[in-house]
Amino acid sequence: MLFSDFGLDKRLLSTVEHLGFQAPTDIQHQAIPVAMTGQDLIASSKTGSGKTLAFILPAMQRLIKNRALTKRDPRVVILTPTRELAKQVFTQLRLFTAGTQFKAVLILGGENFNDQVKTLEKDPHFIVATPGRLTDHLKQGHFYLHGLELLILDEADRMLDLGFAKELSLINKAADHRKRQTLLFSATLDHAQVNDFALELLTKPKRIAIGAAHTEHKDITKRFYFADDLEHKEALLHHFLTDEKYQQMIIFTATRSDTERLANDLSKKGLSTVALSGDLNQSQRNQIMESFSKGQHKILVTTDLASRGLDLVNVSHVINFDLPKHCEEFVHRIGRTGRAGNKGDSISLVGPKDWTSFKNIESFLQMNFDFSDVEGLKAKFSGIKAQESKTKKATVSNTKKIKAKAKNQQKKPMRKVVFTQDAGDLPVMRRKQKLDPNLIDKDTNEEVD
């Protein structure tokens, strides 16, 4: 199937061809026709599958072919969980709005609020935003959603995990009219909160699942190495930086302090390195990601800020210096490499503190991973044996006690009584005192069951 088979406007097809897109991906093949009919949609696909184009093309087609419901309200709102992903979506959207009458704006937290008010006053057709900042403007009446035609939630599972349920509900109610269409994209449809939220936002949605959340990414090689401690991890990291042939590399850490420390250490060793962490303001983060995407740095050290949505074609290696707490983040991290049909390598260092995360990842991906060794850097740590839980131990102990008690308390045999005399031959038992007949007649006590 080709993009021309969707019945898209010629201007959109021209842009698609100019950008080098050829045959649609699986998610594009299934989602675009549904979205173009105006039906609500809930869809899932793995990272790097091309879902951004799967909602940008139907959105543009709708605006080109249909008249606006109102003159001033935005026609399309696209929500993302993080600023970085919002920027990525906005960049792709601008490629399609360029040369048209449609205006697109980016509304993010951490940027000048008053400047955003002025931007919203210009009545944009598209708003790409993070939920928190958008609801701030909505509450203050800087724009309205009475004429919203299309609400798109990208990585809805992540937005809910980050606690944006209240904001999403507010946006939904502000644009609650029968002509609105909603497209919800999630990494998985097995997310309980996503399914509950879909019932609130969507009307008789079409469900599309391209692969499972644990589907293996065939273009990415996964390698795991044991590490004894922080010093051992650093030694392994320096080995890979020296031994591996890479174009660009992303190193994921668990904390901001490790991010800064590792980046400074690698820079001192003459490696072109930049760090990205949550304590930077939005302008600094934008500058760092832009310089890295342009190839001005070879190594990016970051927390999970850069694990989603960033389309960095030249990233050949991802190193998990620390494993993430959530299994889904592992999939998104390694998904920063092996994009657009390229091969990628992921290397994960597993220490004692990472062991629980590692076992959870194995369970989530439904795979068992082997560990490799680096000559001269073999770890003493080799995993933690599964221990019986206290509950299980207590159950086993109680079962043993019950069995032992039952054995010791076996029923004793009943004593047999054999009468060798007739009843009339038995001796008569006499009472010491005679009973008064009057007492018997006056006895009025009742039986108690």
Secondary structure, DSSP 8 states (H G I E B T S, - for coil): --GGGGT--HHHHHHHHHTT--S--HHHHHHHHHHHTT--EEEEE-TTS-HHHHHHHHHHHHHHHS--SSSSS-SEEEE-SSHHHHHHHHHHHHHHHTTSS--EEEE-TTS-HHHHHHHHTT--SEEEE-HHHHHHHHHTTSS--TT--EEEESSHHHHHHTT-HHHHHHHHHHT--TT-EEEEEES-S--HHHHHHHHHH-SS-EEEEES-TT---TTEEEEEEE-SSHHHHHHHHHHHHHHS--SEEEEE-SSHHHHHHHHHHHHHTT--EEEE-TTS-HHHHHHHHHHHHTTS-SEEEESGGGSSS---TTEEEEEESS--SSHHHHHHHHTTSS-TT--EEEEEEE-GGGHHHHHHHHHHHT----EE--TT---S---------HHHHHHHHHHHHHHHHHHHT-----------S-GGGS-----SS---HHHHHT-------
